[in-house]
């Protein structure tokens, strides 16, 4: 039987698959396959970034919100974050916003949810939580804009809203 994992091409293929799986696990998205990075160094850096994304998500899921918020702040400042596609960036920003909100920092959460929405988030929760964070911050104009966007894009969701 031929072992396809040996040699430089096989190792690059394995690293590319590992990166795709780690990014999918970190963001909860199904990723399209893309060509492997050109150098082994960039492959290792990309895999390390994907591992850091997965670590931040596990930390958030474990309820360690302050630590997750710190991890996401570092990820958002990493140049590789900007290399993600819009959907992936929006998903990471949404998770970072959740961590900020759960850490008692609604101003940061509002800003991060706004960035997720601006990145093209197709998740109605991002719009809804952006509105809630803006309300918490007394930013009623931003809250109104976010809730209006929510209702316009997902009218069927608005029937499940209950006055607080």
C-alpha positions as CSV (number, residue, x, y, z in Angstrom):
1,X,0.0,0.0,0.0
2,X,1.3,3.5,-0.9
3,X,1.8,5.9,2.0
4,X,0.7,9.3,0.7
5,X,1.7,11.1,3.9
6,X,5.4,10.8,3.3
7,X,7.5,13.4,1.5
8,X,7.0,17.2,1.2
9,X,3.8,17.1,-0.8
10,X,2.2,14.6,1.6
11,X,3.2,16.6,4.6
12,X,1.8,19.9,3.1
13,X,-1.4,18.1,2.3
14,X,-1.7,16.8,5.9
15,X,-1.0,20.3,7.3
16,X,-3.5,21.9,5.0
17,X,-6.2,19.4,6.1
18,X,-5.3,19.9,9.7
19,X,-5.6,23.7,9.3
20,X,-9.0,23.4,7.5
21,X,-10.3,21.1,10.3
22,X,-9.0,23.4,13.1
23,X,-10.5,26.5,11.5
24,X,-13.8,24.8,11.0
25,X,-13.8,23.6,14.6
26,X,-12.8,27.1,15.8
27,X,-15.4,29.0,13.9
28,X,-18.2,26.5,13.6
29,X,-18.1,26.9,9.8
30,X,-17.6,24.6,6.9
31,X,-14.6,25.8,5.1
32,X,-13.9,25.5,1.4
33,X,-10.7,23.7,0.5
34,X,-7.9,26.1,-0.4
35,X,-4.4,25.6,-1.7
36,X,-1.7,25.0,0.9
37,X,0.5,28.0,1.8
38,X,3.7,28.2,-0.2
39,X,6.2,27.6,2.6
40,X,6.5,25.2,5.5
41,X,7.0,28.2,7.8
42,X,3.8,29.9,6.7
43,X,2.0,26.5,7.0
44,X,3.2,26.1,10.5
45,X,2.2,29.7,11.4
46,X,-1.3,29.2,9.9
47,X,-1.7,26.0,11.7
48,X,-0.6,27.7,15.0
49,X,-3.2,30.5,14.4
50,X,-5.9,27.9,13.7
51,X,-5.0,26.1,17.0
52,X,-5.2,29.4,18.9
53,X,-8.7,30.0,17.4
54,X,-9.7,26.5,18.6
55,X,-8.3,27.2,22.0
56,X,-10.2,30.4,22.4
57,X,-13.4,28.7,21.4
58,X,-12.9,25.9,23.9
59,X,-12.1,28.4,26.6
60,X,-15.3,30.4,25.8
61,X,-17.4,27.2,25.7
62,X,-15.9,26.2,29.1
63,X,-17.2,29.5,30.6
64,X,-13.9,31.1,31.2
65,X,-15.0,34.4,29.7
66,X,-12.2,36.7,30.9
67,X,-9.5,34.3,29.5
68,X,-11.4,33.8,26.3
69,X,-11.7,37.5,25.9
70,X,-8.0,37.9,26.3
71,X,-7.3,35.1,23.8
72,X,-9.7,36.7,21.2
73,X,-8.1,40.1,21.6
74,X,-4.7,38.6,20.7
75,X,-6.2,36.8,17.7
76,X,-8.0,39.9,16.4
77,X,-4.7,41.8,16.5
78,X,-2.9,39.0,14.6
79,X,-2.3,39.8,10.9
80,X,-3.6,36.3,10.0
81,X,-7.1,37.3,11.3
82,X,-7.4,39.7,8.3
83,X,-6.5,36.9,5.9
84,X,-9.7,35.0,6.9
85,X,-12.7,35.4,4.6
86,X,-15.6,37.7,5.6
87,X,-17.7,34.9,7.0
88,X,-14.9,33.5,9.1
89,X,-14.0,37.0,10.4
90,X,-17.6,37.6,11.3
91,X,-17.8,34.3,13.2
92,X,-14.6,35.1,15.2
93,X,-15.7,38.6,15.9
94,X,-19.1,37.3,17.1
95,X,-17.4,34.9,19.5
96,X,-15.1,37.6,20.8
97,X,-18.1,39.8,21.3
98,X,-19.8,37.1,23.3
99,X,-16.7,36.7,25.5
100,X,-16.6,40.5,26.1
101,X,-20.3,40.6,27.0
102,X,-20.0,37.6,29.3
103,X,-17.0,39.4,30.9
104,X,-19.2,42.4,31.8
105,X,-17.8,44.7,29.0
106,X,-20.9,45.7,27.0
107,X,-19.1,48.6,25.2
108,X,-16.5,46.2,23.9
109,X,-19.2,43.7,23.0
110,X,-21.2,46.3,21.1
111,X,-18.1,47.3,19.1
112,X,-17.2,43.7,18.3
113,X,-20.8,42.8,17.3
114,X,-20.8,45.9,15.1
115,X,-17.6,44.7,13.4
116,X,-19.2,41.2,12.9
117,X,-22.2,42.8,11.3
118,X,-20.0,45.0,9.1
119,X,-18.0,42.0,8.1
120,X,-21.2,40.6,6.6
121,X,-22.5,38.3,9.4
122,X,-25.5,36.3,8.3
123,X,-26.2,35.4,11.9
124,X,-29.4,37.1,13.3
125,X,-28.0,36.7,16.8
126,X,-25.2,39.2,16.0
127,X,-27.7,41.9,15.0
128,X,-29.9,41.1,18.0
129,X,-27.0,41.1,20.5
130,X,-25.6,44.2,19.0
131,X,-28.9,46.0,19.7
132,X,-28.9,44.6,23.3
133,X,-25.3,45.7,23.9
134,X,-26.1,49.2,22.5
135,X,-29.1,49.4,24.9
136,X,-26.9,48.4,27.8
137,X,-24.5,51.2,26.8
138,X,-27.3,53.8,26.5
139,X,-26.6,54.1,22.7
140,X,-30.3,54.1,21.7
141,X,-29.6,55.2,18.1
142,X,-27.3,52.3,17.5
143,X,-29.7,50.0,19.3
144,X,-32.5,51.1,17.0
145,X,-30.4,50.7,13.9
146,X,-29.3,47.2,14.9
147,X,-32.8,46.1,15.8
148,X,-34.2,47.6,12.6
149,X,-31.6,45.7,10.6
150,X,-32.5,42.6,12.5
151,X,-36.2,42.9,11.8
152,X,-35.7,43.8,8.1
153,X,-33.4,40.9,7.4
154,X,-35.2,38.3,9.5
155,X,-38.8,39.3,9.7
156,X,-39.8,35.8,10.8
157,X,-37.6,36.2,13.9
158,X,-39.4,39.3,15.0
159,X,-42.5,37.4,15.9
160,X,-40.6,35.6,18.6
161,X,-39.5,38.9,20.4
162,X,-41.0,39.6,23.7
163,X,-41.0,43.0,25.4
164,X,-38.5,43.0,28.3
